[in-house]
Every structure is written in C-alpha cells, then in structure tokens.
Amino acid sequence: MIDVLYFAWVRERIGVPREQVATNAATVAELIEELKAREERYALAFSDLRALRVAVDQELTDFDASLVGVREVAFFPPMTGG
C-alpha cells in the first residue's frame, strides 16, 4: 500500500486529501494511469500532467520515478512565488 496525498485543486477535484492505494505500478506514471482508470474525477485531475508536480517520499521527482519501496506519493500544482 502506498499513501497518496493530493493538494490544492488536485484535492478539490478528487474529493479527498489522502488515501491508501494498493498498486502494481512500477512508476509514478503507471500509478497515475491506474488512478485515471478508477473514476472520472481522477481522469479529470490527471488530465494535464504539465499542470502537476509529484513528490515521492517527500522528494520532488519526475513521473518516471520508481515506486519500489516507496511509502508516499504526493501530487500538487506547481508552486508560485509571492
């Protein structure tokens, strides 16, 4: 099981701040495909990956990052200064 966290508008579209996900995905990209196949709200939230960032075990990474041994994946929009 992996803890999946959603922040900002990603959380709003999916409707929960976090959930535990049982997955066979080897990478973040594969996890996203599994989530998108669940329901339309996930498909909507992950429809434009250019508008998303991902952190694996609290380290910013790319969508091709491995999930081997990972405990937490977080999705959030890019941060802006201000």
C-alpha positions, 0 to 999 in steps of 0.5 A: 500500500502506498499513501497518496496525498493530493493538494490544492485543486488536485484535492478539490477535484478528487474529493479527498486529501489522502488515501491508501492505494494498493498498486502494481505500478512500477512508476509514478506514471503507471500509478497515475494511469491506474488512478485515471482508470478508477473514476472520472474525477481522477481522469479529470485531475490527471488530465494535464500532467504539465499542470502537476508536480509529484513528490515521492517520499517527500522528494520532488521527482519526475513521473518516471520515478520508481515506486519500489519501496516507496511509502508516499506519493504526493501530487500538487500544482506547481508552486508560485512565488509571492 
